[in-house]
Amino acid sequence: MKNIVVLVSGGGTNLQALIDAEKRGDLGPGKITCVISSTLDAYALTRAKNNGIKTRVIPKKGVGREEYTDRMVAALLEEKADLVILAGFMVILGEKLPKTFPNAVMNVHPALIPSFCGPGYYGLHVHEAVLAAGVKVTGATVHFVNEVCDGGPIILQGVVPVENDDTPEVLQRRVMENVEWKLLPKAARLFCEGKIQVVNGIAKAIGE
Ligand code: GAR
């Protein structure tokens, strides 16, 4: 069994997709053993509790990045995490995280990295930027976390069209439904089955 710890900050639809996948047996040997939130009122915490998953809150408010990263890494070690998943986690963590868990922390980003990513690109802001640029396709990326914000090895990507009359909310929903909720559980399963290799900073899923 592989312990999966999921980090959240908000609604937790990606967490829900992971929970549903585990129930279907689609996480392979992966088991969500703990959900950690950066905010007290994240609805993701309710989703975890409704499914009997242990929750912890490590509030970000008023805590600097390095101190916050120290607290998070300590909690992840306590939880004996094999895989850490950032699923709508809105805090940028320091390099101690990937150093402690090299190629074992994954993030889902709601755009096609290396476009529309990095500091300031999170949540709806990403989809606003996509619409402002007028690009015709967008999507989501699941990648390993390294010391560069949204810069780690890309594991899986999927695309959706951008339609003429899209709003950021409509586009966000299309990206989530068609890409994020499918690819995040898939990447988690591949990891737990030992099917992702990283060589020279490039991730390759075996058997894909
Ligand atoms: C998702 O679209 C996720 O990709 C994005 O926030 C949303 C969270 O939704 N994450 C980021 O922007 C991180 N940089 P959720 O809480 O319903 O899973």
Residues whose N, C-alpha, C, O or C-beta is under 5 A from the ligand:
A	BS01	GAR	G10 G11 G12 T13 N14 L15 A87 G88 F89 V108 H109 P110 Y121 Y122 G123
